[in-house]
Amino acid sequence: MIQPLNHHPAFELRDVAVRYPRAAALDGVSVTINPGERVGFVGPSGAGKTTLLRILNGTVRATAGSVRADGDLIHTLSPAQLRALRGRIGFVHQDLSLVPNLRVIQNVLTGRLGSRSLLGSVKSMLFTSRGEAIDIHAILDRVGIAEKLYERTDRLSGGQQQRVAIARALYQRPVALLADEPVSSVDPARAKDTVALLTDIAQSERLTLCMSLHNLELARAHFPRLIGLRRGRIVFDRPTGDIKDDEFKELYRLDKSELLADAPVNGNGNGHGHGHSADADAPVIAPMVARVIAPIAAPLDAGGPA
Amino acid sequence: MTRSLRWLGSRRLVLLAIALAGAWAAIYLQLAPADALPGEGGLRLLGKLIAAAFTPAVTYEAPDVPDGAAPFLVTVAKAMWTTLVFAAAAASLSTVLGLFLGFFASTAWWADDPIGGSSAVRRVLRSTVAPIIYSVTRLLIALMRSVHELMWAVLFLAAIGLTPLAAVIAIAIPYTGTLAKVFSEVIDEVPRDAALALRGSGASPVQVYLFALLPRAAPDVIAYALYRFECALRSSAIVGFFGITTLGYYIKQSFENAQYHEVWTYLYGLLILVVVLDAWSGAIRRRLVR
């Protein structure tokens, strides 16, 4: 077992809830994650995995309960302290969130903006020092794309761009790494490599690693501890070996009453899509757009000569 | 009945409305097709002008050229150079100011920011002061571009006389307004994913603007700035009508002296400037999207 580096848990959530006007993304969530732990978040889409990850780096605010990161209560931090905290937490996004027309080295450099002054960051972006380039080359080497240092990011393959996103998070010199479905957009073989890479790095650098994953097989293979989420609540939180197959089945069970209740509102049957904001937007906005467009489009359709 | 109503779909209604508005405007302005035909004197002038287009001047048309005068083509080259310099000055000034005002005229620096710290003061600033700065900036750039550069030139002429600086500022004011508006909209349309990711790793809003939003908007921003440079060439030539020695100054002079061959030489000079600039900016754009 890895010993905690200090006596604070890396993250400590007590009865955390995130409620939006129409639905709750998280409800009554209490979790303690120790430094150096590797935890997988599993559950159906809209279960609250992304919201939970965003709670951890302070980009989503809990509407109830308390969140501590590295011992500090997040909601009491000043803007400067919050920036510093975010600088210590690397986040690998599902959609990568890179700037496509910058070079790889520049995208990686943006990882450390949080610890730089405005002038210092302008200087490092325009006139990257040799030392910075060597640092970044070493990180790119670690993730397997060292030769792409000066390539334009949008000329890389999807898998390679993913490595850039990981390198950007590592360049922050983080104490914790959060990854939101980092492999949902790459093929299965790459997905396995990427998850293995992230868990290897976390192990060797003694980083706390929290990752949400659709792929149960990968989650069970690479994470000693799994947290199952369903409809914003924790269903289980145990060492991976102790979780029974039935519990996983139950986690992903389709809830018929849920589908029926929500179908008329959402119009597309994606009933449990009230999770984090990105997921929740799609089913809510789509019918709104349809309602606005339909009356405009309809006369056009009907207008043609019969 | 229902069939005829359906035939009047919204698209046809709009087209019909446009056609009716056009007809009404033509009647209101008392447009008569006959007015488009020149009179006899006009026809003769038109003939001369068209003929001159094929034989642009290479020397002065006037028989009595003062002794010390530079050769005609040197005068043309000088006028082209002056036009280019005024355009470059106005375009670069308005690009810098446009980027500056475009920042405040975009929502990117204040809207949908992930929660900041707990500071209540900041939240109040973001929800009140930021939208006010945004609205005032947008009003300002609307005012700047709602007055044409020639109107600004007239105003400056009346106020301080048309010095070279005044000419540059007269062009730069509406250009700044247009550039700021387009820049702010290009930047607001850039996907915000990278911006939110960088905010999440501790970057400040200004850093996010500089390193996530601006680079992503850069190809469009540069392409539009180059296009406005091309427009500035024409504006720079035109302010010559007020006495700045750009191409317009000489065009007006030659035209008033009925030296139409000279007029065409100056016009071809302007054409060459525009074509060369267009080729150059096209090469830059191709490199940006490569």
Interface residues (C-beta under 8 A of the other chain):
Chain A: R54 N57 G58 T59 V60 R61 H75 T76 L77 S78 P79 A80 Q81 L82 R83 A84 L85 R86 G87 I89 G90 F91 H93 D95 L96 S97 L98 V99 P100 N101 L102 Q106 T110 G111 L113 G114 S115 R116 L118 S121 V122 M125 R168 A169 Q172 I296 P299 L300 A302 G303 P305 A306
Chain B: R3 R6 W7 G9 S10 R11 R12 P114 I115 G116 G117 S118 S119 R122 D193 A194 L196 A197 L198 R199 G200 S201 G202 A203 S204 V206 Q207 V208 L210 F211 A212 P215 R216 A218 P219
